[in-house]
């Protein structure tokens, strides 16, 4: 299976480098694969519009389905590059580990992480994916999604869990309302035991919540006064990143 995926990606790469429409024979020669293998790969890509085939010339070129993938990758690179100095500044002020979280399906994924100097840490790994209703950083992102997304998240992702009772559902919905009102979320030990998580949403130029900036610290060294200070700082830095992405507060 892995070998088949590698071969398929190689065919796409040859089409990209050629920068023109190619025949089956040309792609077979460039990839060093049998024509029958290349044909099967191309048929699969054509069915998903990753590759298109001209019915008259029978030549192949990259399909339009790759455009939104490339645009999404570009947006993430811009988000990541813009976030790094903002995260570093937040870490310098708070001395705690800070994160940039993005949505991956119904989960929140760590896209960037800047570690603080304190030796006592709460582990949150790069690329880690956790359900969006867990922890302050991810719930801040969930709260500012569309109503239809939140409904789908609850109906399609949470209701199959017997532990997610109607009471828990209402509790979650109430917390999302509070987060939207305050612009920041906080959790204490619900996702990571003995940890405080604080997060605020990051908006793009279209006003869409595309990420959140979060901070995680051990409860043992975080007073309630510090929590309030951290909430303000996280919210401010999330607003800074939003401005860098072109967001204008109306």
C-alpha positions in Angstrom: 0.0 0.0 0.0 2.8 2.4 0.9 4.7 1.6 -2.3 1.5 2.3 -4.3 1.1 5.7 -2.7 4.7 6.6 -3.4 4.2 5.7 -7.1 1.0 7.7 -7.3 2.7 10.8 -5.7 5.6 10.4 -8.2 3.2 10.6 -11.1 1.7 13.8 -9.7 5.2 15.2 -9.2 6.1 14.4 -12.8 3.0 16.2 -14.0 3.9 19.2 -11.9 7.5 19.4 -13.1 6.5 18.9 -16.7 4.3 22.1 -16.5 2.3 20.8 -19.5 -0.1 18.2 -20.5 1.5 14.7 -20.9 0.6 11.5 -22.6 0.4 8.2 -20.9 3.6 7.1 -22.6 5.4 10.2 -21.5 4.4 9.7 -17.9 5.3 6.0 -18.0 8.8 6.9 -19.3 9.3 9.7 -16.8 8.3 7.6 -13.8 9.8 4.3 -15.0 6.6 2.5 -14.3 4.6 0.2 -16.7 1.9 2.0 -18.7 -0.7 -0.2 -17.1 0.3 0.9 -13.6 0.4 4.6 -14.6 -3.0 4.2 -16.3 -4.5 2.8 -13.1 -3.0 5.7 -11.1 -4.3 8.3 -13.5 -7.8 6.8 -13.5 -7.9 7.0 -9.7 -6.7 10.7 -9.8 -9.1 11.6 -12.6 -12.1 10.2 -10.5 -11.2 12.7 -7.8 -10.3 15.5 -10.2 -6.7 15.6 -9.0 -5.8 14.9 -12.7 -7.9 15.8 -15.7 -7.8 14.1 -19.2 -8.5 15.8 -22.4 -11.0 13.6 -24.3 -9.7 14.8 -27.7 -6.0 14.7 -27.2 -6.0 12.0 -24.4 -3.4 14.1 -22.6 -3.2 14.4 -18.8 -2.7 17.5 -16.7 -3.1 18.4 -13.0 -6.7 18.8 -12.0 -8.6 21.6 -10.3 -9.1 19.7 -7.1 -5.5 20.3 -6.3 -6.1 24.1 -6.2 -7.9 24.3 -2.8 -5.3 21.9 -1.3 -2.5 24.2 -2.4 -4.4 27.3 -1.1 -5.0 25.6 2.3 -1.3 24.7 2.6 -0.4 28.3 1.7 -2.7 29.6 4.4 -1.3 27.3 7.0 2.3 28.4 6.1 1.3 32.0 6.4 -0.5 31.4 9.7 2.5 29.5 11.1 5.0 32.1 10.0 2.9 35.0 11.4 2.3 33.1 14.7 5.9 32.4 15.7 6.9 35.9 16.9 3.5 36.3 18.7 3.9 33.0 20.5 7.5 33.8 21.5 6.4 37.1 22.9 3.6 35.5 24.9 6.1 32.9 26.3 8.6 35.6 27.3 5.9 37.4 29.3 4.3 34.4 30.9 7.3 32.0 31.1 4.9 29.2 30.2 4.5 26.8 27.2 2.3 28.4 24.5 0.6 26.8 21.4 -1.0 27.5 18.1 -4.0 25.2 17.6 -5.8 24.6 14.3 -8.8 22.5 13.4 -8.3 19.0 11.9 -11.7 17.5 11.3 -13.4 17.4 14.7 -10.1 17.8 16.6 -7.7 20.5 17.5 -4.1 20.0 16.4 -0.9 21.6 17.6 0.6 23.5 14.7 3.2 25.5 16.6 4.7 25.3 20.1 7.1 27.5 22.0 8.4 26.1 25.3 8.9 28.3 28.3 11.9 28.0 30.7 10.2 26.3 33.6 11.4 22.7 34.1 8.0 21.6 35.4 5.9 21.2 32.2 2.5 19.9 31.0 3.1 17.8 27.9 1.3 18.8 24.7 3.1 17.5 21.7 3.5 19.1 18.2 0.9 17.6 15.9 -1.2 16.2 18.8 -4.9 15.9 17.9 -7.5 16.1 20.7 -11.3 16.6 20.5 -12.3 20.2 20.2 -14.3 20.4 23.4 -11.4 19.4 25.6 -9.2 22.1 27.2 -9.3 25.9 27.0 -7.2 26.2 23.8 -9.4 23.9 21.7 -12.7 24.9 23.2 -11.9 28.6 22.4 -11.6 27.5 18.7 -14.8 25.4 18.8 -16.8 28.2 20.4 -16.3 30.5 17.4 -17.2 28.0 14.7 -20.5 28.3 12.8 -23.7 27.0 14.5 -23.9 24.3 11.9 -20.4 23.1 12.6 -21.1 22.9 16.4 -24.4 21.0 15.8 -22.6 18.5 13.5 -19.8 18.2 16.1 -22.2 17.3 18.8 -24.6 15.1 16.7 -22.0 13.2 14.6 -19.0 13.1 17.0 -20.2 13.2 20.6 -23.7 11.7 20.9 -22.4 8.2 20.3 -20.5 8.4 23.5 -22.7 7.1 26.4 -20.8 9.4 28.8 -22.0 12.4 26.8 -25.4 12.8 28.5 -28.0 15.5 27.7 -26.7 17.3 30.8 -23.2 17.2 29.5 -24.4 18.5 26.1 -26.1 21.5 27.8 -23.1 22.1 29.9 -20.9 22.3 26.8 -23.3 24.6 25.0 -23.5 26.9 28.0 -19.7 27.0 28.2 -19.4 27.9 24.4 -21.8 30.8 25.0 -19.7 32.1 27.9 -16.5 31.8 25.8 -18.1 33.8 22.9 -19.1 36.5 25.4 -15.7 36.7 27.1 -13.5 36.0 24.1 -11.4 33.6 26.0 -11.7 30.0 27.5 -10.2 28.4 30.6 -10.0 24.9 31.8 -8.7 23.3 34.9 -7.7 19.7 34.9 -10.4 18.5 32.5 -8.1 17.6 29.6 -4.7 17.2 31.3 -4.8 16.5 35.1 -3.6 19.3 37.4 -3.2 21.7 34.4 -4.7 25.1 33.6 -5.4 25.7 29.9 -6.3 29.1 28.5 -7.1 29.9 24.9 -8.4 32.6 22.7 -9.5 32.5 19.0 -7.5 33.8 16.0 -9.5 35.2 13.1 -8.5 35.6 9.4 -9.3 38.5 7.1 -12.8 37.0 6.5 -13.6 36.9 10.2 -13.4 33.1 10.4 -11.8 31.5 13.5 -8.9 29.6 11.9 -6.9 28.9 15.0 -6.4 29.6 18.7 -3.5 30.7 20.8 -3.3 28.7 24.0 -1.2 28.5 27.2 -0.9 25.5 29.5 0.6 25.7 33.0 0.6 23.4 36.1 -2.1 24.3 38.6 0.5 24.1 41.3 2.2 27.3 40.3 -0.8 29.2 38.9 -2.8 31.3 41.2 -6.3 32.7 40.4 -4.8 36.1 40.0 -2.3 34.7 37.5 -5.1 33.0 35.6 -6.8 36.3 35.1 -3.6 37.9 34.0 -2.9 35.0 31.6 -6.5 35.3 30.1 -5.9 39.0 29.3 -2.4 38.2 27.7 -3.6 35.3 25.7 -6.6 37.3 24.4 -4.3 40.2 23.5 -1.8 38.0 21.6 -4.6 36.2 19.7 -5.9 39.6 18.7 -2.4 40.6 17.5 -2.1 37.5 15.3 -5.6 38.1 13.9 -4.5 41.6 12.8 -1.5 40.1 11.1 -3.8 37.8 9.2 -5.9 40.8 8.0 -8.7 40.7 10.5 -10.5 44.0 11.1 -12.7 44.2 14.2 -16.1 45.6 13.3 
